[in-house]
Amino acid sequence: PHPDRASGKGSAPPSMRLGTIFSWPWRSRTNVTVCRPEQFGVQKDEMQISLPSTATLIDLQWHLQERYGLPRGKQMLSLGPDCKALNPEELSRRCKSDEVLFLYMKTMDEAENNEDAKPATTSSESNFKGQAHCPAEVSLRIVLPAAPGTDMKTWRVEQLQMDTRLDQVLAMACSTFAYCKPFCLEHAGEVLPGWCTIEAVGLDIGSTLLLRRASPGTESFPAPRFTSRG
């Protein structure tokens, strides 16, 4: 067994790494609904997650990080909107079929000293961070999470200038997905204001952005904590 599987520390469990590549038709699956609460400028929504029947809640956390870019160290899973966050021992149990869980994301202040709270990076991002100079262009991965009755949609936009505003990125994404409803962009659990640029919020090559349904107030969001100050 993976040495860190019970605690949830270290790299992703082998079962989840394989699960993101292969879909074994002869293995049973467990469907889990993850509810995200309404917050200022963002409507409540639900994500439909399909995992191997042997997956634990820790595996679910890894899935949310790898698929949707939500850092494990900022995730708080609970059994209800008014329930306490599940502790590490409770997270080690298997997911239940058709289970409904509630996901809250810690702020950067609440997760200050947690390495797992930092935005997840891809291999291309890691290579980029070892370079001395910022690239003139980046590519971003835009994801509309799977919801009950709809599949996950992914779009990779290439050759974006670092001074591109996020409201321009959002407009391109909505046009690509043929959506006219108001949406906003989220990265690592932080809603991104449209007036910021890619460079200002510190997005790197291959960063994952989530499309979330917006409500009045999105345009008034302050810059996220990981905004670059240089």
Secondary structure as GFF3:
##gff-version 3
##sequence-region A 1 230
A	DSSP	alpha_helix	14	19	.	.	.	ID=ss1
A	DSSP	beta_strand	29	36	.	.	.	ID=ss2
A	DSSP	beta_strand	45	52	.	.	.	ID=ss3
A	DSSP	alpha_helix	57	68	.	.	.	ID=ss4
A	DSSP	three_ten_helix	72	74	.	.	.	ID=ss5
A	DSSP	beta_strand	75	78	.	.	.	ID=ss6
A	DSSP	alpha_helix	88	91	.	.	.	ID=ss7
A	DSSP	beta_strand	99	105	.	.	.	ID=ss8
A	DSSP	three_ten_helix	115	117	.	.	.	ID=ss9
A	DSSP	alpha_helix	123	129	.	.	.	ID=ss10
A	DSSP	beta_strand	137	144	.	.	.	ID=ss11
A	DSSP	beta_strand	153	161	.	.	.	ID=ss12
A	DSSP	alpha_helix	166	176	.	.	.	ID=ss13
A	DSSP	beta_strand	183	187	.	.	.	ID=ss14
A	DSSP	beta_strand	190	192	.	.	.	ID=ss15
A	DSSP	beta_strand	207	213	.	.	.	ID=ss16
A	DSSP	three_ten_helix	218	220	.	.	.	ID=ss17
###
